[in-house]
Amino acid sequence: MNFFRGVMGGQQAGAQPSGVETIQKLCDRVASSTLLEDRRDAVRALKSLSKKYRVEVGTQAMDHLIRILQTDSSDSEILGYALDTLYNIICSDEEEEQDAAPVKSKNVAAPEDAQRRQEDDIGAQFSERFIQEPENVTLLLTMLEEFDFHVRWPGVKLLTALLKCQCAQVQGIILVSPMGVSRLMDLLADSREVIRNDGLLLLQQLTKGNAAIQKIVAFENAFERLLDIITEEGTSDGGIVVEDCLLLLLNLLKNNSSNQNFFKEGSYIQRMKPWFEVGDDNSGWSAQKVTNLHLMLQLVRVMVSPVNSPGATASCQKAMFQCGLLQQLCTILMATGVPADILTETINTVSEVIRGSQVNQDYFASVNAPSNPPRPAIVVLLMSMVNERQPFVLRCAVLYCFQCFLYKNQKGQGEIVATLLPSTIDANSISAGQLLCGGLFSADSLSNWCAAVALGHALQDNLTQKEQLLRVQLATSLGKPPVSLLQQCTNILSQGSKVQTRVGLLMLLCTWMSNCPIAVTHFLHNQDNVPFLTAQISENLGEDERLVQGLCALLLGICIYYNDNSLENYTKEKLKQLIEKRIGKENFVEKLGFITKHELYSRAAQKPQPAFSTPEHMLFDHEFTKLVKELEGVITKAVHKSSEEEKKEEEVKKTLEQHDSIVTQYKELIREQDAQINELKEQMCTLTSQKEQMQNTITQQLSQIQQHKDQYNILKLKLGKDSGQSDCGQVNGLQLEELTLLREELEELRKQHTLLNTQLAEKDTLIASLKAEGVQSSDGLTAAAENIELLKELESLRGQVQTQAAEISQLQRERQEVQTRTEALAAVGGEAADLAKVTELENRLSAQTAETNRLQEEVRSLTESRAAMEKELAAATSTATILQTEKSKLQQEVAESKKEQDDLLMLLADQDQKILSLKQRLKDLGETIEDEDDLDARDQFDDDDDEEEEDDE
């Protein structure tokens, strides 16, 4: 009956099993069932109970579910149920919590935040239990390789939940797991958008705060995949997927210099430009589009953040300008209809893109707003900064942009200050200087502070502009003479305006007068300034006035430290005496310390961008905190020093300055010497190469001369064999024209010999000039070596000349032999000739003999001159300690020597060519070849015979 009652609903409610008992039975069923279907049904039932009975299922069933993952990996359905159950245990479902909220009693003591924290603690406990065995996380990574949707998707969600609860521990396990990160990167390539999108969320959690994993993900081609997804989804017009991709990119790039460099080197900056191509119609800006564009601007700022290394920031700034990204951002900056938060973030982004980059700053200075008439973008932004009706964050962004424009930009600083000078003021247009002066003296204290800080940045580390700003004159009212800008600032200080205004003006004056003795003199020249400062410092004021007292003490300290003692009443010593009498040194130092002890000082010193929650907190500027840190110590020392110590310090400074000047002179001298040495080395290399080329040319010429000698000897041997048998026949058979040509050839050889003698004399002159210049030279070893090399080359040329002289002597000897043969022939034919003919022939022979003797004398004189030159060379080498010729002269002389060698080679080639042509013509006539002297003698004998025949007739 009980069974039927249970089925029909008649059983009492108290007899039904509780949820804990049901879960216990299901766990037993999972553990003991042998059939896969039974285990699958039990796990399905646990999944349905896991949302309502989260703690009970997690406590009793987690180990059984993990065992299912290990043993039943072949069944995708039971794996999916087990993964879903584990996900419900670790991560509570917020939607069901919201649905169940109205059922709860209104008298629940714990608020929603406390309940949410409690649920998070439960999830963290279960997560810690799950990852106690690292193999469980490794097993889960293996599950992600399964393509089945019912396994892969729950696996992605479970691993994401584990990372949310126990991020560092899970990251460590995945990092040491083989191919762990690569398996997760494969999720981005999944064709199912649900898995891909949840994979993005998983990678966001995975890459939080772990630089090693960030690098691995980046080198797994994450940038390429994410940028492709952003493009496919419509860039800024895309949905939540684009936002997830941008958040992941921010995780990978923020504070990770390696990934930033990889992003830049991969040319991914260029792919960011289309993101900011906003259309003309800016009326419809959805919330998602604003979020996407905001994240895109943050991504640009991450690449050029001031906290990055200067080199990396500069290279990214250069790439952004070259690809047109900066130009696109400036277009958004000047566009209409852009939401205020996007405009503010765009201004901040442009600020960091141009900060410290001269090229980008120059471009920004040239940008004009689309107004009529066109105005520079800087002027339009400054108009917003000094306008109290503009949003506070926007005014802060404009101030940051102006600061970044002037950062390390002396050119821009000069342009801003020039708009304040009397000679450049244009009454028909509004300039940046006019806007700054207007903001400096307006009724709005925030405008006063912003204008003072902006003007201070125009003077930062620029002594020239500090002196130029002293020329600025202001017309306070009609009928009164103009006053200087410096005096007007002190006048406003003395009127007791708001604290924010006075702080801004004091920061401006401190920046202006630091490291500028002329400005200090102008300030001290007004007799009211020093008493006002001492009165402010010596008074006991409230907490709000302490910062003003500290800044007044800093300004007075600057007047002491940078005082050039040009004013007799306010020298360093007198100002220190005044401090000791009116304030007291210890009290002065204490008031000076009020600046750094202020709570807002450390916040402003952290980063360059002004980040203030309310306008009242805008008291310190980042660059001014650097100045305070630099001057606080030196001012304290300067106040405590006596006059004798200052004199000693001045003497030491003068000595150091003299030493520095001497060191600078030596450095310049060393640089000049290094430049000269490098120039001499280059010239030496050039001369060495030229020398090698000349040596190669000489070697070729010597080989050619040797070939000519060999050919000449062979021809001479042939002529010697045939001369004894056919002298008479040859003399009688030669034609008159051929013999005339041979005489001309001999005459040319004599002329060439004369030319060689002339060249030899020129070489002697060159050697003499080299010796004369060698006495005045400064570098002996190098120049002597070069001169010796040159003399060796000249000696080789002289050897060639002597070779030519030897050949001429050989020709002369052969000529004498021809004369002897001619005399013998004359004796044979003397019976038929008369005595007059013989006498004439003897006279010709005697003339030839005289010519031969003259040539011998010339050869002898050449030999003697060679010996003399060798002695002179030896004397010059031993006595000359410094031999250096000017490099231009050496090059000219080497060129001339090379030219002379070429001329000699041409002469030898012409001689050989002519000799060969004559020999060929003789062969064509059927005659045996003889040397030139024999032919000349026989020609003379033939002429005598012709004259005798004419006389007989």
Secondary structure by P-SEA (a helix, b strand, c coil): caaaaaaaccccccccccaaaaaaaaaaaaaccccaaaaaaaaaaaaaacccaaaaaaaccaaaaaaaaacccccaaaaaaaaaaaaaaacccaaaaaaacccccccccccaaaaaaaaaaaaaaaaaaaaccaaaaaaaaaaaaccccccaaaaaaaaaaaaaacaaaaaaaaaaccaaaaaaaaccccccaaaaaaaaaaaaaaacccaaaaaaaaacaaaaaaaaaaaaaccccccaaaaaaaaaaaaaccccaaaaaaaaaaccccccccccccccccccccaaaaaaaaaaaaaaaaaacccccaaaaaaaaaaaaaaaaaaaaaaaaacccccaaaaaaaaaaaaaaacccaaaaaaaaaccccccccccaaaaaaaaaacccccaaaaaaaaaaaaaaacccaaaaaaaaaaacccccccccccaaaaaaaaaccccaaaaaaaaaaaaaaacccaaaaaaacccccccccccccccaaaaaaaaaaacccaaaaaaaaaaaaaaacccaaaaaaaacccaaaaaaaaaaaccccccaaaaaaaaaaaaaaaaaacccccccccaaaaaaaaaacccaaaaaaaaaccccccccccccccccccccccccccccaaaaaaaaacaaaaaaaaaccaaaaaaaaaaaaaaaaaaaaaaaaaaaaaaaaaaaaaaaaaaaaaaaaaaaaaaaaaaaaaaaaaaaaaaaaaaaaaaaaccccaaaaaaaccaaaaaaaaaaaaaaaaaaaaaaaaaaaaaaaaaaaaaaaaaccccaaaaaaaaaaaaaaaaaaaaaaaaaaaaaaaaaaaaaaaaaaaaaaaaacccccaaaaaaaaaaaaaaaaaaaaaaaaaaaaaaaaaaaaaaaaaaaacccbbbccaaaaaaaaaaaaaaaaaaaaaaaaaaaaaaaaaaaaaaaccccccaaaaaaaaaaaaaaaaaaaaac
